Amino acid sequence: MKKMRKFAWMLMAAMTVAGFTACSNVEDELLPGTGGNGGDGTTPSKVLTDTIYTFDNIEANYTPIDELCPGWTHEIVSPADDDRTWQSKVFKEEKYIQATAHDGSDKNAGKSYDLWMFTPALNVKEATNKVFSFYSEGTYWKETSMLEVYVLNEPKSTATSKEKLNVKIATSADGDYTWVASGDISLEGKGDIVYIGFRYVAEGGKSNSTTYCIDDFAFGRAQAAKGGGELPDPLPDPSTVMLTDTIYTFDNITGDYTAINELCAGWVHEIISPTDDDRTWQSKTFNNTSVGVTEKYIQATAHDGSDKNAGKSYDLWMITPALNVKDATNKVFSFYSEGAYWKETSMLEVYVLNEPKSTATSKEKLNVKIATSADGDYTWVASGDISLEGKGDIVYIGFRYVAEGGKSNSTTYCIDDFAFGRSQVAHEISGGGDTPDPSPEIDWSSAVSVANALQLNNETVTVKGYIVGTLAKGCPSSIADVVAAADHVEMQDAVNYTGYSTVIIADNADETDLSKCLWIKTNDKTSDFPGAAGMTSKISLDKNPGNIGKLLYVKGTKRAMFTGLPGVRDIEGWQLGE
């Protein structure tokens, strides 16, 4: 197998979310942000078209916004000698983001505070509903304090385009701790991609400043009742990644026929035809006996040994995540292709698009080097570096496969080592150029029992146990303990399973005592935890009820989930046995 490589999305993956975000009222991890402390100008890691941040993933006070929610950033304009900023707060079971200059010791008296908080990038152009909204509240009202809201073209206070908005914000007339709805604020005509900036200005000291709080920031949807209102369940998976420098070696493939969108966050596929066949661009492993290795790549084929699909015309698209050409140092992409079972009726085409769909409003077919019958079977051909200069600030690369169905009527085309923002490297089984080393192979023989893992806290653990149940879909975001969890689990005797984000394991395959169980997170974002790849589709009981009673090995961090449940998350690797 290919060694000395990391999964591509560990290099530069930035999630775009539709629906709830990682900072929602459904339990999810506190992912590290990519924002800058003190305003270093780092590009935020999310681009949004429809979302709401309810900040219900907050577990403690005083976590800066950039550490709590990927894509959000903050900037401390002043003072230079105090690191307070926009940060998490829990008050009477409410969870929100606040800014304050209050200091009980009065050590910061006389200092002037100018603190900014910026949302992720908002894709106004693609949003169906081009509005945003939020709730604000305040307390300890002082005339010297203020909260301002801006729309900007960059996530920094010195943005080249910055407009102060006239929006409804809580005031002293509303009283203390009274949430005030902003209402829907239109972003029509403000730009294709914008950022919302919240600016807090106050005087330091013991009792010199207003505390301002923000909650339920929404974009792309009408403002709902406080708390998020009625929203989809289950959560939509993140669907887009924005890249400036990366390589996909597809070494996370664990089996054949996993669709590209399930394997790599941000990649999408589109079946133009036929409508009665779900084959698409998908994973493939090939035992290359000539060199004694197993290769892993993505392929498209219309071959069917049964010949049942004879006469059908296949038009299958695979489209990359968004490529940030504007910010990329090296504005090129490359890939390797190979083919076999060559047929003149089959073809592979490569396009640059302005949208991740075959019907993009801007679509250019590229003249690039692709494997042909002259190269022979299973011979990797380098595309060379393909310039994206002048193709747009943010683009997508589309691979189009066209073929005729049947037993032996189509060419099989394969793609590997897709790179962007860097020069093409050699296609080596033993390496991928300058990419980092992968995580070490996991020694599953060292896996401890569930009973032993339960004794750990905030530690990395490799554990094994039998799958005995799952948390039901729609369970509360906060569960105090295993006693409270009893009303929300689906165990071995369930008629059907709805749980998709966890499985419950125990040392005994027939265990029903939840105090002897561990909750395993199956829907870790693979952009941040590539070791979790495939868990949702291969382990979750809503899709795989037959996994009940199977032995699961998993490596991750043992820590609390859903507030009070002992769990393993931040997954580094997993393996399903019988």
ABEGO torsion letter per residue (X at the ends): XBBGBBBAAAABBBBBBBEBBAABABBBBBBBBABBBGGAGBBBABBBABBBBAGAABABBGBBAAAABBGBBBBBAOBAABABBBBBBBBGGBBBBBBBABBAAGAABGBBBBBBBBBBBBBAAABABBBBBBBBBBBGBBAABBBBBBBBABBBAABABBBBBBBBBBBAAAEBGBBBBAEBBBABGAEABBBBBBBBBBBBEAAABBBBBBBGBBBGBBBBBBGGEBBBOBBBBBABBBBABBBBAGAABABBGBBAAAABBGBBBBBAOBAABABBBBBBBBBBAAAGBBBBBBBBBABBAAGAABGBBBBBBBBBBBBBAAABABBBBBBBBBBBGBBAABBBBBBBBABBBAABABBBBBBBBBBBAAAEBGBBBBAEBBBABGAEABBBBBBBBBBBBEAAABBBBBBBGBBBGBBBBBBBAABAEABBBBBBBBBAAABBBAAAAAABBGBBBBBBBBBAEBBBBGBBABBABAAAAAAABBBAABABBABAABBBBBABAABABAAABBBBBAABBAAABAAABGAAAAABAAABAAABGBBBBBBBBBBBBGGABBBBBGBAEBBBBX
